[in-house]
Amino acid sequence: MKTEKKIKILMAMPMGVHAIEPSALDCFANVHKPDNVVVVYKYLIGYGITDARHAAAKLAIEAKADYVLFVDSDVLISPQTLEKLLALDADIACGFYVRKHEPELTEIRVLALDGIQMKKIALDEIASVIKPTEIAACGFGCALVKTHVFDKIKVDGAYFRWVQTSTKFCTEDLDFCRRAVEAGCKIILEPSLLCGHIAKVILPQKK
């Protein structure tokens, strides 16, 4: 009897140098794993976010994983996250969450009318999306990436990088999405996966 090939997923959580959010860790560790999935957990402690994502990509390739699930240490994911994102069979599949200090906006981007610039999508706009939808870019707080994508977008040995334009910085996840789309990859939003996002506000010290 032929056994079903297992899907190998590296579940990567960049920790950075900030305090660990216990509720985010709990969600991450207890996500439901389908029977045909083998999961390897990797907590990336002490890296900057760009280096942490790069390290996760390298580890996934070395481990011959099929996917990397990126989950940020301040994002709360649903128990059904893996099942729903895998079902999309997309190069990059994502849930969504609001921006920490702009809760009316999400980290989902679509192309603006000029076909070049990207614009953030408001939370109430996503509420009207009822089925998986192709988008231009997403934050990587909850994103499932097929491992083959990494070599398609590698530049000067780097999978992730920050890019400075004439007017602003392009973060490592948005730049990754831009290069992936240029390489022919598709990014699909699962609109039923609304994640929590724990805002950390640093208050000035009293003198």
C-alpha contacts under 8 A as a table, 3 or more apart, distances in Angstrom:
res1	aa1	res2	aa2	distance
4	E	36	N	7.23
5	K	36	N	7.20
6	K	36	N	4.91
6	K	37	V	5.39
6	K	38	V	6.37
7	I	36	N	6.06
7	I	37	V	4.65
7	I	38	V	5.97
7	I	65	A	7.71
7	I	66	D	6.29
8	K	37	V	5.91
8	K	38	V	4.80
8	K	39	V	5.97
8	K	40	V	7.67
8	K	64	K	7.81
8	K	65	A	4.86
8	K	66	D	5.29
8	K	67	Y	6.69
9	I	37	V	7.15
9	I	38	V	6.22
9	I	39	V	4.97
9	I	40	V	6.26
9	I	60	A	7.98
9	I	65	A	5.55
9	I	66	D	5.91
9	I	67	Y	4.84
9	I	68	V	5.58
9	I	69	L	6.92
10	L	39	V	5.98
10	L	40	V	4.87
10	L	41	Y	5.98
10	L	42	K	6.98
10	L	56	A	7.91
10	L	60	A	6.09
10	L	65	A	6.40
10	L	67	Y	6.31
10	L	68	V	4.73
10	L	69	L	6.22
11	M	39	V	6.74
11	M	40	V	6.00
11	M	41	Y	4.85
11	M	42	K	6.02
11	M	68	V	5.80
11	M	69	L	4.75
11	M	70	F	6.30
11	M	71	V	7.58
12	A	41	Y	6.23
12	A	42	K	4.86
12	A	43	Y	5.99
12	A	44	L	7.17
12	A	56	A	6.30
12	A	68	V	6.80
12	A	69	L	6.00
12	A	70	F	5.08
12	A	71	V	6.35
13	M	42	K	6.39
13	M	43	Y	5.00
13	M	44	L	6.05
13	M	70	F	6.12
13	M	71	V	5.18
13	M	72	D	5.54
13	M	73	S	6.08
14	P	43	Y	6.01
14	P	44	L	4.57
14	P	45	I	6.34
14	P	47	Y	7.38
14	P	49	I	6.57
14	P	52	A	5.72
14	P	53	R	7.18
14	P	71	V	7.51
14	P	72	D	6.02
14	P	73	S	6.37
15	M	18	H	6.98
15	M	20	I	6.86
15	M	43	Y	6.65
15	M	44	L	5.55
15	M	45	I	4.78
15	M	46	G	6.65
15	M	47	Y	7.36
15	M	72	D	7.52
15	M	73	S	5.81
16	G	44	L	7.27
16	G	45	I	5.56
16	G	46	G	4.86
16	G	47	Y	5.16
16	G	48	G	5.62
16	G	49	I	6.49
16	G	52	A	7.90
17	V	45	I	7.09
17	V	46	G	5.29
17	V	47	Y	7.27
17	V	48	G	7.84
20	I	25	L	7.77
20	I	73	S	6.68
20	I	74	D	7.91
21	E	24	A	5.43
21	E	25	L	6.41
21	E	73	S	6.32
21	E	74	D	6.03
22	P	25	L	5.06
22	P	26	D	6.14
23	S	26	D	5.07
23	S	27	C	6.34
23	S	76	L	7.07
24	A	27	C	5.23
24	A	28	F	6.15
24	A	73	S	5.87
24	A	74	D	5.77
24	A	75	V	5.71
24	A	76	L	4.92
24	A	77	I	7.48
25	L	28	F	5.05
25	L	29	A	6.08
25	L	73	S	6.88
26	D	29	A	5.31
26	D	30	N	6.12
27	C	30	N	5.33
27	C	31	V	6.12
27	C	76	L	5.96
27	C	77	I	5.78
27	C	78	S	7.01
27	C	79	P	7.05
28	F	31	V	5.74
28	F	71	V	7.47
28	F	76	L	7.50
28	F	77	I	6.72
30	N	79	P	6.78
31	V	77	I	7.74
31	V	78	S	6.92
31	V	79	P	4.25
31	V	80	Q	6.62
31	V	81	T	6.89
31	V	82	L	7.21
32	H	79	P	5.26
32	H	80	Q	6.01
32	H	81	T	7.64
32	H	82	L	6.93
32	H	83	E	7.54
33	K	37	V	6.22
33	K	38	V	7.74
33	K	39	V	7.62
33	K	82	L	6.81
33	K	83	E	7.40
34	P	37	V	5.45
34	P	82	L	7.80
34	P	83	E	6.61
42	K	56	A	7.73
44	L	47	Y	6.60
44	L	52	A	5.94
44	L	56	A	7.87
47	Y	50	T	7.90
47	Y	51	D	5.88
47	Y	52	A	5.28
48	G	51	D	5.43
48	G	52	A	6.03
49	I	52	A	5.02
49	I	53	R	6.23
50	T	53	R	5.37
50	T	54	H	6.24
50	T	160	F	5.85
50	T	161	R	6.07
50	T	162	W	7.45
50	T	172	E	6.03
51	D	54	H	5.00
51	D	55	A	6.02
51	D	160	F	7.53
52	A	55	A	5.10
52	A	56	A	6.24
53	R	56	A	5.06
53	R	57	A	6.29
53	R	70	F	7.99
53	R	160	F	6.71
54	H	57	A	5.16
54	H	58	K	6.36
54	H	158	A	6.91
54	H	159	Y	5.60
54	H	160	F	5.62
55	A	58	K	5.14
55	A	59	L	6.16
56	A	59	L	5.08
56	A	60	A	6.13
56	A	68	V	7.62
57	A	60	A	5.17
57	A	61	I	6.35
57	A	68	V	7.34
57	A	147	T	7.44
57	A	150	F	6.91
57	A	159	Y	7.24
58	K	61	I	5.24
58	K	62	E	6.16
59	L	62	E	5.07
59	L	63	A	5.98
60	A	63	A	5.11
60	A	64	K	6.01
60	A	65	A	5.07
60	A	66	D	7.71
60	A	67	Y	7.30
60	A	68	V	6.65
60	A	147	T	6.83
61	I	64	K	5.02
61	I	65	A	6.24
61	I	147	T	6.61
62	E	65	A	7.78
65	A	68	V	7.40
65	A	147	T	6.77
66	D	146	K	5.95
66	D	147	T	5.47
66	D	148	H	7.83
67	Y	144	L	6.59
67	Y	145	V	5.41
67	Y	146	K	4.38
67	Y	147	T	5.04
68	V	144	L	5.66
68	V	145	V	5.24
68	V	146	K	6.55
68	V	147	T	6.65
69	L	142	C	7.13
69	L	143	A	5.71
69	L	144	L	4.32
69	L	145	V	6.40
70	F	140	F	6.14
70	F	141	G	6.30
70	F	142	C	5.59
70	F	143	A	5.24
70	F	144	L	6.29
70	F	145	V	7.92
71	V	75	V	6.66
71	V	77	I	7.95
71	V	140	F	6.93
71	V	141	G	4.79
71	V	142	C	4.70
71	V	143	A	6.85
72	D	75	V	5.35
72	D	140	F	7.40
72	D	141	G	4.58
72	D	142	C	6.91
74	D	197	H	5.85
74	D	198	I	5.19
74	D	199	A	7.64
75	V	141	G	6.30
75	V	142	C	7.50
75	V	195	C	6.53
75	V	196	G	5.47
75	V	197	H	4.66
75	V	198	I	6.36
76	L	195	C	5.43
76	L	196	G	4.55
76	L	197	H	6.28
76	L	198	I	7.89
77	I	81	T	6.55
77	I	142	C	7.42
77	I	193	L	7.93
77	I	194	L	7.87
77	I	195	C	5.14
77	I	196	G	6.72
78	S	81	T	5.29
78	S	193	L	7.03
78	S	194	L	7.95
78	S	195	C	6.82
79	P	82	L	7.71
80	Q	83	E	5.42
80	Q	84	K	6.12
81	T	84	K	5.42
81	T	85	L	6.10
81	T	95	G	7.85
81	T	193	L	6.97
82	L	85	L	5.32
82	L	86	L	5.88
83	E	86	L	5.36
83	E	87	A	6.17
84	K	87	A	5.23
84	K	88	L	6.89
84	K	190	E	7.40
85	L	88	L	5.48
85	L	89	D	7.38
85	L	93	A	5.69
85	L	94	C	6.68
85	L	95	G	7.88
85	L	144	L	6.66
85	L	190	E	7.01
86	L	89	D	5.54
86	L	90	A	7.75
86	L	93	A	7.85
86	L	144	L	7.81
88	L	93	A	6.90
88	L	132	P	7.75
88	L	188	I	7.43
88	L	190	E	7.98
89	D	93	A	7.80
90	A	93	A	5.60
90	A	145	V	7.93
90	A	146	K	7.60
90	A	186	K	6.40
90	A	187	I	6.56
90	A	188	I	6.36
91	D	145	V	5.88
91	D	146	K	5.27
91	D	149	V	6.75
91	D	185	C	5.83
91	D	186	K	5.62
91	D	187	I	6.31
92	I	143	A	6.75
92	I	144	L	5.65
92	I	145	V	4.57
92	I	146	K	6.51
92	I	185	C	7.67
92	I	186	K	6.42
92	I	187	I	4.68
92	I	188	I	6.33
93	A	143	A	5.70
93	A	144	L	5.13
93	A	145	V	6.61
93	A	187	I	5.75
93	A	188	I	4.84
93	A	189	L	5.91
93	A	190	E	7.14
94	C	138	C	7.23
94	C	140	F	7.75
94	C	142	C	5.79
94	C	143	A	4.34
94	C	144	L	6.16
94	C	187	I	7.71
94	C	188	I	6.42
94	C	189	L	5.08
94	C	190	E	6.06
94	C	193	L	7.99
95	G	142	C	5.66
95	G	143	A	6.62
95	G	189	L	6.06
95	G	190	E	5.48
95	G	191	P	6.68
95	G	192	S	7.55
95	G	193	L	4.73
95	G	194	L	6.05
95	G	195	C	6.80
96	F	106	T	6.74
96	F	107	E	6.60
96	F	108	I	6.73
96	F	138	C	7.86
96	F	139	G	7.84
96	F	141	G	7.96
96	F	142	C	6.90
96	F	189	L	7.64
96	F	190	E	7.93
96	F	191	P	7.42
96	F	193	L	6.36
96	F	194	L	5.23
96	F	195	C	5.87
97	Y	106	T	5.52
97	Y	107	E	6.39
97	Y	194	L	5.76
97	Y	195	C	5.01
97	Y	196	G	6.13
97	Y	197	H	6.25
98	V	102	E	7.11
98	V	103	P	5.10
98	V	104	E	6.80
98	V	105	L	5.56
98	V	106	T	4.10
98	V	107	E	6.33
98	V	123	L	7.06
98	V	196	G	7.74
98	V	197	H	6.64
99	R	102	E	5.05
99	R	103	P	5.32
99	R	104	E	7.63
99	R	105	L	5.89
99	R	106	T	5.40
99	R	107	E	6.24
99	R	197	H	7.53
100	K	103	P	6.15
100	K	197	H	6.58
100	K	198	I	7.01
100	K	199	A	4.92
100	K	200	K	7.70
101	H	199	A	7.12
102	E	105	L	5.68
103	P	106	T	7.26
103	P	123	L	7.91
104	E	122	A	5.79
104	E	123	L	5.65
104	E	124	D	7.71
105	L	120	K	6.63
105	L	121	I	6.03
105	L	122	A	4.23
105	L	123	L	5.46
106	T	120	K	6.46
106	T	121	I	5.74
106	T	122	A	5.71
106	T	123	L	5.86
107	E	120	K	6.43
107	E	121	I	7.26
107	E	138	C	5.66
107	E	139	G	5.15
108	I	120	K	5.78
108	I	121	I	5.65
108	I	135	I	7.52
108	I	137	A	6.18
108	I	138	C	4.58
108	I	139	G	6.59
109	R	118	M	5.80
109	R	119	K	5.27
109	R	120	K	4.68
109	R	121	I	5.89
109	R	135	I	6.49
109	R	136	A	5.61
109	R	137	A	4.96
109	R	138	C	5.88
110	V	118	M	5.48
110	V	119	K	5.66
110	V	120	K	6.85
110	V	121	I	7.16
110	V	135	I	5.34
110	V	136	A	4.69
110	V	137	A	6.64
111	L	114	D	7.59
111	L	115	G	5.46
111	L	116	I	6.33
111	L	117	Q	5.85
111	L	118	M	4.51
111	L	119	K	6.23
111	L	135	I	7.91
111	L	136	A	6.06
112	A	115	G	5.53
112	A	116	I	6.63
112	A	117	Q	5.39
112	A	118	M	5.38
112	A	119	K	5.83
113	L	116	I	7.87
113	L	117	Q	7.99
114	D	117	Q	6.64
118	M	136	A	7.29
121	I	125	E	6.53
121	I	126	I	7.18
122	A	125	E	5.27
122	A	126	I	6.76
123	L	126	I	5.38
123	L	127	A	6.53
124	D	127	A	5.05
124	D	128	S	7.15
125	E	128	S	5.72
125	E	129	V	7.28
126	I	129	V	5.12
126	I	191	P	6.84
127	A	130	I	7.64
127	A	191	P	7.80
129	V	132	P	7.88
129	V	133	T	7.79
129	V	191	P	6.35
130	I	191	P	6.54
130	I	192	S	7.77
131	K	190	E	7.04
131	K	191	P	6.49
132	P	188	I	6.31
132	P	189	L	5.44
132	P	190	E	4.78
132	P	191	P	6.16
133	T	188	I	5.43
133	T	189	L	5.26
133	T	190	E	6.97
133	T	191	P	7.77
134	E	186	K	6.88
134	E	187	I	5.64
134	E	188	I	4.46
134	E	189	L	6.22
135	I	138	C	7.76
135	I	186	K	7.93
135	I	187	I	5.72
135	I	188	I	6.00
135	I	189	L	6.64
136	A	177	C	7.21
136	A	178	R	7.37
136	A	181	V	7.40
136	A	187	I	6.74
137	A	174	L	5.89
137	A	177	C	5.20
137	A	178	R	6.83
137	A	187	I	6.85
138	C	173	D	7.14
138	C	174	L	6.40
138	C	177	C	7.12
139	G	142	C	7.37
139	G	143	A	7.61
139	G	173	D	5.80
139	G	174	L	6.61
140	F	143	A	5.07
140	F	173	D	5.81
142	C	195	C	7.85
145	V	149	V	7.15
146	K	149	V	5.77
146	K	150	F	7.95
147	T	150	F	5.84
148	H	151	D	6.13
148	H	152	K	7.02
149	V	152	K	5.18
149	V	153	I	6.62
149	V	180	A	6.97
149	V	185	C	7.55
150	F	153	I	5.57
150	F	154	K	6.12
150	F	159	Y	6.16
151	D	154	K	5.24
151	D	159	Y	7.75
152	K	180	A	7.11
152	K	183	A	6.45
153	I	159	Y	6.57
153	I	176	F	7.21
153	I	179	R	5.66
153	I	180	A	5.86
153	I	183	A	6.97
154	K	157	G	6.03
154	K	158	A	5.47
154	K	159	Y	4.78
154	K	160	F	7.89
155	V	158	A	5.27
155	V	159	Y	6.61
158	A	161	R	6.76
159	Y	176	F	7.39
160	F	172	E	5.35
160	F	173	D	7.16
160	F	175	D	7.55
160	F	176	F	6.17
161	R	171	T	7.36
161	R	172	E	4.85
161	R	175	D	7.15
161	R	176	F	7.75
162	W	169	F	6.83
162	W	170	C	5.80
162	W	171	T	5.01
162	W	172	E	4.80
162	W	175	D	7.06
163	V	169	F	5.68
163	V	170	C	5.06
163	V	171	T	6.77
163	V	172	E	7.55
163	V	175	D	7.13
164	Q	167	T	7.74
164	Q	168	K	5.94
164	Q	169	F	4.36
164	Q	170	C	6.12
165	T	168	K	5.37
165	T	169	F	5.99
165	T	170	C	7.31
170	C	174	L	6.38
170	C	175	D	6.03
171	T	174	L	5.48
171	T	175	D	6.09
172	E	175	D	5.26
172	E	176	F	6.10
173	D	176	F	5.02
173	D	177	C	6.27
174	L	177	C	5.04
174	L	178	R	6.19
175	D	178	R	5.03
175	D	179	R	6.29
176	F	179	R	5.31
176	F	180	A	6.07
177	C	180	A	4.97
177	C	181	V	6.12
177	C	187	I	7.74
178	R	181	V	5.36
178	R	182	E	6.29
179	R	182	E	5.02
179	R	183	A	6.22
180	A	183	A	5.03
180	A	184	G	6.53
180	A	185	C	5.29
180	A	186	K	7.61
181	V	184	G	5.10
181	V	185	C	4.85
181	V	186	K	6.17
181	V	187	I	7.61
182	E	185	C	7.28
190	E	193	L	5.85
191	P	194	L	6.99
